[in-house]
Amino acid sequence: KKEMLEKTVRDMVGVLAVVNAAEAGDWDKAAAYFYGSTGKSGSTTYGRAEKRCANYGTCTGQGGEAAVNTAIGQALTSKNSADIIKQLKVLYSQNVLRYANLIDQKIGAPEDLIEIIGEGQAFWRILKPWLTDADARKVFDRMFSTVYTPQAANNYNYCIAKKYIDAFLTSTMGTA
């Protein structure tokens, strides 16, 4: 679907713009790409994190914003591109977990499932270059495939996703 492609491109371009500007030392540009003109817009990386903390009731940062956003804001202020990348990994790991869980919830409603798989695929494509475990990549490629029927048994998608995401975050952050 056109919407799935647009979502993938919008998120991927935003993430790459933030990372590239930060790694080039253009901190004002990195901040502009991160926050966007409206801040809470779902089309910005900042807005994506706000959606996740609203989904899970985890808005604990400054003024009730997503903790990931607070951490990225601090990394922008301290001019630390490595910390920005770490927090982007956390954010897109959260997104992948959310959509793995939604696949499990909608397994009996195929009319809703393709959209959920497509959105999960968009987030997986952003996380994929950072997640180098070959087994995990195979699992997520299949989980978010629009060609195969999802696995279905006792929250399989969420549980297997959590296993690989926890391992990934432990290696990335030092803790899960």
N, C-alpha and C positions, 0 to 999 in steps of 0.2 A: 504494500500500500504506500501511496505517496506520503501520507502522514508519518509512517514509520521511518521512512528515509529522511524526511525533513527533521524529525526529532533527533535521529542519529547525527546528522550533519550539524544541527544547531548545537548540540551538546559537545560533539567532538571538536568543532571549530572553537567553541568557547574555551574548552580545557586547553587545547593546543595554543591558543592565543595567550592565555594566562601564563602557561609554562614557558613558552618562547620569550615573551616579554620579560619575565622574571629572570630567566637564564641569561638574557642579554643585558640585564641590569637596568632595564627601563621600568622602574617601579611604579611610576604614575600610570603608564600604559597597562601594566599588569593589574593594578588596582581597578582601572576603568573597565577592563575586560571582565574581571572577577565580579564586581558589583553591578556593572551595567548602569543604565541611566535611571532605572526605577528600583534597583536593589532587590525587591521581593518578586520580581518577574520570574516566572518559571523557566524562562529562556536563558537565564544567566546561571553560572555555576553557584553563585550565592543563593539564588532562588531555588535551585534544585535541592540544596541542603536544607533550606527552610521547609520545603515540602516534606523531606524525610523526617525532620524532627517533629513536625506536626503530625505525621502518620504514626509515630511511635511515642509521642509525648516526651521527647528527650531534649526539648529546647532548654538548655541549661547555661548557655553562654551569657555574655553581657547583655542585659536587657531582655532576656528570654530568647535570644537568637540561638541558632544551631551552634553547638560547641565547635564543630568543624569550621564554621564561618569565623568564630572568634579566634580560633587557632590560625586560620589563614590570614586574617586581618593582622594578627600579631607578627606573623612571618613576613607579611608585606612591610610592616613598620620596621622590623629588624633586618629587612633585606636578606631573607634566608630562603632561597629557592628550593633547597632540599626539604625544608619543612612544609612548604607549599605542596610539593609533590607528594609527600607522605600523607597529608590531609586529603588531597584529591584521591589517593588510593583508598583511604577510609570511606570517603563519600561514595565512590562508585562501587565499593564492596557492599555498602549498605543498600545501594540501588539494586545490585544483583541479587542480594538476599531477599529483598522485598518482592521482586518479581518471581523468584523461585517459589516463594511462599504463595504468591497469588496464583501461580500455575497449579499448585496443589489444591487451592481453594476452588478453582474454576474447572477442574478436570472433567466434571460432568456437564459443563456448559460450553460446548465447542464453539458456539457463536461468539462468546466473549474471549475464548482462549487465544485465538490468533493475535488479537490486539495486545494481550498481555505478553505473549511470547515475543512479539515484535518489539515492544518497549523494553523488555528484558534484554533482548538481543542488542538494542541500541546501547544500553549501559554496559553490557558485556564487551562490546567492541571497544569501548573506551578503556576498560580495565585490562583487556587481553594483552596488550604489549608489556605490561608490568608483571603479569602473572605468568611465570615461565615454567611452572610444573606441567609437564606433558600430559599426565593423567588428568589433572584439573582442567586443562584446556580442552581435552576430548570431552569430558563430562559437560562443561559449559557450552561447547559448540553444539553438542547434541541437545542439551536442555533447551537452548534458545534457538533451535532450528525450526524453520517454518515448513520443513519438509517431513520431519518425523513426528509421530504421535508421542506426546510426553509420557514418561514413566509415571505410574500411578500406584502407590501403595504406602499407606501410613506416613504421609508427609515426606515422601522420598526426596522430592526435589529440594525442599528446604533443608532437610537433614544433610544430604550430600553436599549441597552448596555451602552450608555452614562449616562442615568439616574442612573443605578446601579453603574457604575464606579465612577461617581461624588460623590455619597453618600459614597462609599468605600474610596475614596481618602480623602474626608472630615474627615471621622472618623480616618483614618490612619495618615494624615498629618496635620489636623487642617484646611486646605483649599483645595478647588478643583482647 
